[in-house]
């Protein structure tokens, strides 16, 4: 029975870390280890995590170096034949790993990668909403990346179950990246695999109540990270296949992500436009939803973009408050 390492990077996650560790402990796949790396949290994350220390759970701490560095630290301690990544505010369904390992019995190839279904939730995973897309199927590696680039779809990081062999081939997380570090890493993992097998009954729950990360797209450091990630993701695809269709998909990816940079990041925009021309295409200015057209006309594109980010934060806050109300009413 292969050992599965469940690796949990954590930063200021005291509100959620207990629930996340419990979801790892409750996995019906018995041969597992859990490694938590506290990335210099300023709250009680480390103290809460240490309550779980046992033969199954190892807790490590380091100075604040970022999520990618914390993941690499966890990987240093991992002994598993397979790697399960799990952010400190997300949850695994109890049979998540068991179902993927059962699929592995039919495909005992270390170059095969396994994905799962995932659903977004705010407070309670039983209220999670599932939104299937074209990646929820068995795919060849190049086809998986083409769909991701062309359609703007993605797979949640905790959905993956990655063999030790694939992990070693792909290499460590890129510690230069902050925004879209997971997008780059798993594009690299997919490119290193022979194919991706989707296990539909296996499930991950993605928490949407952490609002602090939603403003990353406007910071300079985050935009540089996104640009580097885009360049790397495109190179991963083109190493698999350099053709008209992969170049067209790469241009589509640049177009979809252009709103992160437009209009204020002029230096990065010039580099992105140049990359699109090298790929044989051109980019159009990103489009705002119709409800922001008036703001754009009166105050400019940048103000309209900022308002869209504020509105997204407010929408999430409203969902959280609504579910808090439902919980309070159910307790009466």
Secondary structure, DSSP 8 states (H G I E B T S, - for coil): ---EEEEEEESS-TTTHHHHHHHHHT-S--SEEEEEEEES-SSSHHHHHHTT-SSSEEEEEE-S--HHHHHHHHHHH---SEEEE--TT-EE-TTHHHHHHHHHHH---TTEEEEEEEEEESS-GGG-EE---TTSS-EEHHHHHHHHHHH-----GGG-BEEHHHHHHH-S--TT--TTHHHHHHHHHHHHSSEEEEEEEEEEEEE---GGGGGGGGSHHHHHHHHHHHHHHHHHHHHH--SHHHHHHHHHHHHHHGGGTTTT-HHHHHHHHHHHHHTT---------GGGHHHHHHH-HHHHHHHHHHHHHHHHHHHHHHHHHHHHHHT-
